[in-house]
Amino acid sequence: MKLLDRYLFGQFSRMLFLVLCSLVTIYLLVDLFERIDDFLAAKKPISLVIKYLFLKIPLMFDQLIPVCILLAGVITLGLLNRNNEFLALNAGGICVSRIVRPLIFSSLLFTLITMAMGQWVLPSTLTATNKIWYEDIRDIAPKGIYHDGYGYYKGLDGIYSFTRINPKSSKFRDFAYCMFDRNYRLSLLINAETAEWKDGTWFFENGLTKKQTATDDYTITSFEQLSLDLPESPEDFFLPDYKKGEMSLTQLYEKAQLNALHDDQLAWSDFHQRLSYIFLGFPLIFLGIPVLLAFQQKKGRDLALAIPASCGLAFAAWGWWSAAQSLVKATYLSPMIASWSLHIIACILGLVMIKRKDI
C-alpha cells in the first residue's frame, strides 16, 4: 500500500502545484492591472511593482490554498477514474475510503505547510507589501504601532500607550501618557485603568499622576476620576485595520488572551478566523471527493461536471463561513462555533458519504 500512497501523493502534489500556479498567475495579472495606474501616478519604478507583486505571492497562496486543495483532490481522483485506475483498485479489493486516504492526508500536510507560512513567512511579506502600497504609493503612513497587545503613539508633547478593545470605540484600558521636558526628563506621567474621550476631553478612572516640581522632584497623586485636555484625540491614534493581517498566529493568540482578560467577547474572533480559514481546504476535500464519486458512473463526464460542482461547493462553503464571521461581529455567535462549525459538519458529512461508497 505504500506504493499506492506515494503514487497518489505525487499525483495530488502535481495537481496542486498546477492549480495553484494557474490561480496565482491570474491573481497577479488582475492585481497588476488594478494597481498599475497608482504606481505610475506615484512615479514609482517598475522594479517596485515587481517587488510588490513578488512579495504578495505568500498572501495569494494563503488565500487560494483551500480551493486549490479541493480542486487538486477532485482532479487527481477524476484522472484516476478516467484512466480506469480507480476501477482496477476497486476490483483488487481496495475500498473507496482506503483509496482516498492519501488524498486526505496530503491535504492535511499542505494545510500545515500553509499554517507554518502564516506564522513565519506571511507577516513579514505582508508588512512589506502594505508599506509599499499604503506609505509609498498612497502616502498614508500609520501614526502608531501595535506590539504585544498594546498600541503606541508619539504625540506632539508625549507618548501614549494603551489597549483598545474596540477600534471603533473611544474607550481604552491600561492607558498611559508620558510627557517630557526639553532635557528629555519626565515631566508628567498619567497611568489609568480606563480612559475615555468624550466631548473633547479625556476622562480617566482609577490611576495616578506623577508630576515634575520646580525643584526637579516628583509628586505622585492617586485618583479615582480625572479629566484633562491632552493635545491628541483617538482619531490621531491611527492603527489601521490592515495591520491586523501582519500579525503571526502566535501574536494573534497572545492578543486574544490579553483581550480576554478584559472580558472582551470578541477577543478570539481574529485568531479563530485566521486559523479556520487556513484549514478550510480540509473539509472542502471531504465533500469534494463524494461529489466526484457521484459523477464517476457517467463515463467521460466526471471531471466536466465535478470541477464546476466543486467550485460551486467551494463558494457555498466560503459564503457559509463568511456569513458566520458576520454573525460573530454582531455577537450572535461565538468565534469558535462560527469558525469551526463548517469544518465539523463538512468532515462528518463527507466521511459518511465516503463510507457509504464502501458498501
N, C-alpha and C positions, 0 to 999 in steps of 0.2 A: 504493500500500500504506500510505502514511502515514495516509490516511483510515480504513482498517481498524484500524490500530494505535491511533489516537485513540479510535475508537468502542469498541473492546474495553477500552482502559484506562479510559474513562469508565464503562462498564458494571461493570467489576471494582471500581473505586473506590466506586461507589454501593452495590454489594452488600456490600463490605467494611464500609462505614460502617453500613449497616443491621444486618448480623450483629453487628458489634462493639457497637453501641448496645444491641441486644437482650440480648446476653450480659452486658454491663456492668450493665444495669438489673437483671437477675436476680441478679447477683453482689452489687450494692448492697443489694437487698432482703433477701437471705439474710444478709449480713453485719450489716445493721441489726437484724434480729430476733434474731440470735445475741448481739449485744453491747449491746443497748439496756438490758437489766437491769443490766449492770455500770455503765453510765453513770448510771442512775437511783440505784443503790445508792451510788455515789460522790457523788451530789447535784451533778452537773455540768449546766450549762445546755444547752439544745437546740442553741444555736449551736456548742458544741464538738462535738456529734455531727455536725452538718452539715459543719463544718470537717474533721473526721476522715474522713468519707466522701468529701468532695471531694478531699482530698489523697491518698486511696488509689486514685483513678482511674488514675494512671500505673502503679501496680503491677498493677492489674487488666488494663490494656492490655498490659503486658509478659507477663503470664501467659496471656492469651487469644489473643494475636495469631497463634500458629501454627495453631490450629484455625480461627480466623476467616479466615485466608488460604486454607486448604483449602476451607472452605465457600463463600467468595466465588468462587473459581475454578470449583468444581463448579456452583454456581447460575448463574454467568454463561454457562458453556458449555451448561448444561442449557436455559436460556432461548433461547440461540442455536439449539439443536436443535429446541426446541418450536415456535419461530416459523418453522421451515424455513429459517432463515438459514444454518445450518451446511450443509444440503444444497445451497443455492444457491451457496455458496462452493466446495464440492467440485465442483459441476457447472461452475463457472467455471475449473476447473483449479488451484485453490489447495489444496495438500496440507494434511493434518492438522497436521503439525509447524509449518507456517507460520501456521496459524490460532491455535494455542495459544501461539506465541512471545510475543505481547504479554502474555498472562496470566503467563507465566514471568517476564518482565522486570518486570511490575507487582509480583509477589510479592517479587522481589528488592529493588525500590525500597522497599516498605513494611517489609521486614526491616531495611534500612539505616536507615530512619527510627526503627525500634524500637531499634536499636543506639545511635543518637545520643541517644535519650531515656534509655537505660540509662547513658549516660556523663554527661549534663548535667542531666537532669530528675529521674530516679528516685531518686538518692542523697539529694537534699535533701528531697523529699516523703516518702520512707520514713523518714528521720531524724525528721521532724516527726510522722508518724503513730505511730512507735514511742515517741516521747516522750509523746504523749498517752495511748497505751494502757498502757505499762509504768510510767511515772512518775506521770501524773496520775490514772489510773483504778486501776491495780493497786498503786500505791505501791511499785514496785520500781525503785529508782534504781541505775544502774550505778556501781560504786565505782572503776572505772578507765576509761581511754580507750585507743583503738588508733589510732596515727598513723604513717604511713610505715613500716609493718612492725614497729613497736615498741609494746609495752604499757607504760602508765604508771599508777602507783597511789600516792596520797598516804596513807601510813600514819599511825600515832599519833605517831611521832617523826621520820619521814623519808619520803623519796620513793624509790620503786622504778622501775626501767626494765629491760626485758628483751625478748627474743624467745622466744615459746613455740610451738615447732613443733607439738606435740600438746596441745590444750586439756585432754585427759583425763590428761595426764602431769604429774608434779611435777618434771620436768626443764626447765631453762631454759638459754638461751645468751645471751651478751653481757649478763650480769647486772650491774647497778649499784645500789648503795644509798647514799643521801646522808642524813646526819643533821646537824641544825643546832642551835646553842645558842639561848639566849634573845635574843641580839642578832642572830640570823639569820646567824651566821657558821658556816661549815662546821666541824663537829666530828669527823665520821667519814665517810670515803668508802671503799667497797668496790667494786672492779672485778674481775670474774671471767669467765673464758672460759665456764665452765659452773657451774651451781648446781643443787642437788637438795635437796628437802625430804624428810627420811627420819627416822622415829621421833621427830618433834617437834623436830628440829634441822636447821639449814641447813648443807650441806656444799658448799664451794667448791673449785674447781680452777683452777690457772694464772691468778693475778691479783695484785693488790696492794692494800694498805690505806694510807690516809692519815689519820693521827690528829692531833688538836689537842693540843698540850702545854700545861703550866701557864703557859708564857711566851708563849702565843699563836702559837708556831711550829708546824710540822708535821713529823711523822716519816713517812717513806714506807718501807714494807716489802713486799717481794715474797714470794709463797708459791706452793707447788705444791699444797698441800692445807690447808684451813682449815675449822673448824667453829665456828659461832656460834649463839647464841639471839637471834633477832630477834623483834620484837613480833607480826609478821604471818606467816600461812601462805598457801600457794597458794589455799586456799579463799576468802581475802579478796580475791584479785585477780579480781573479778567482771567478766569481759569476756564478756558474753552472746553466744550464737551468732547472734542476730538482728542484731548489729552488723555481721556479715559482709555482710549484704544491703545495708547502707548504703554500701558501697564502690562506687566507679565502676569501669568496666572497666580503666582505666589504673591505678588503685590496686590492683586485684586482680592485674594483670600485674606491677607493681612488687613486691608482696608475694610472688608466686610466684618471681620472680627472686631475692629476698633469701633465701627459704627453700631454694631450690635450691642456694645456696652452702653450706648446711649438710647437703647430701646427703639432703634430705627427699624421699622417694619420692612423696609426695602433694602436692608443692609446687604443681603446676599444676592440680590437680583442680578447685578452685573457679573458676579462670579459664576453663578449657575447659568446665566445666559450665554456667556462666552464658552464655558466648558461643554454645555449641552449641544451647542451648535457644532463644535468640533466632532462630537460623537453622533451627529445626525446621520451620517452615512451608514452607520451600523444598523439602525432599524430600517433604513430605506432598502438595504440589500435583503433584509429578511422578508420584506414584502415584494421586492422586485423579482426575486427568484420564483416565487409561486406564480407571479404574473406571466413570466416566460413559460413556465411549465404548463400553464393553462392554454398557451398558444402552440405548444410543441406538436400537438396532433395535427395541426394544419400545415402540411408539408410545404416548405419553401416560404412560409409566411410568418414564421416565428419571430424573426428579427424585424421584419417590416411592420409588424403590429406591436411587438413587445417594446421596442425602443420608444415610439411615441407614447405608449401607455405608461412606460416607466417615467418618462419626462413629466407626464401629467400627474403621476403619483408623487414625484418629487415636488412639484409646485403645490399640490394639495397638502403635503406634509409641511412644507415651508409656510403655507398660509395658516395652518393649524398652529404651528409653533409661534409665528409672529402674532397671531391673534391672542394667544396665551400670554405673550410678553406684554401686550397692551393691557390685558386684564390685571397683570401684576402691578403696573403703574397706577391703575385705578383702585388698587388694593382689594380686588375681588378674589384673587388667587394668591397663594403663597408662591414665592420664587421657585421652590423645589418642585411643587406639583406642576406649575406652568411649564417648567423647563424639561422635566423628565417624564411627564405623563405620556407623551407621544412615543418616547423610546420604549417604555414598558409595554404599552398596548401593542405597538407595532411588532416588537420582538415576540411577544406571546402569540399574537395572531399569525405571524409568519411561521413560527415553529409548529403550530397546529396544522397549518395548511401544508407544510412540507411533510410532516408526519403522515398526513392523510394520503400523500402520494406513495408512501411505502406500503400501503395496504393493498 
